[in-house]
Amino acid sequence: MKNIFLTLLLVMSFYGFSQDVKYGVRGGYNISNLDFEGNTPKTNAHRNSIYIGFFGDIRLSKTVSLVPEIQFSAEGAKVEVWQLDYIQAPIFLKFRLSEKIHVGLGPQVGLKVNKVDDVAKNMAYSGVAGLEYKLSHTLFADVRYTYGFANVFDDYVPFEAKNRNIQIGVGYKF
């Protein structure tokens, strides 16, 4: 079993090195909110903030690429105790619709940073869908929607909420 796994890993690494890989940065504006189930204990206003990240764009074919990322994203709600900052790792499967337009979707996992011992869970799980428009060979604009799958609060908290987020930004491929 180990030999099969090592052989598969070796073949995948050669395949990965032979593909067209580009690296880049992206950043922009977040519009985030918590979607509460039932009654909200406080006024729930959206939070406007920023995100910044780095990515690798691994071209699998002429129309499909795999885009792993790492980014900082300030999310949650406007109320200070509900402001949730994450280091996130989305894995985006991107499809080329035309020369300039790409769409994508994929899972995302986030690790909460900046706060400890609050009522929010340290991990967040969500799905991401997005649209990208190429402005030039290296510059692009994009918009993404993130839909939280899991309750962001600890199990003992009497209410539940899921994170929702819109990202509007630009990116640069090296």
Secondary structure, DSSP 8 states (H G I E B T S, - for coil): -HHHHHHHHHHHHHHHHHS-EEEEEEEEEEEEEEEEES--SS---BEEEEEEEEEEEEE-SSSEEEEEEEEEEEEEBSSGGGEEEEEEEEEEEEEESSSSEEEEEEEEEEEEES--SSSB-SEEEEEEEEEEEESSSSEEEEEEEEEE-S-SB-TTSS-EEEEEEEEEEEEEE-
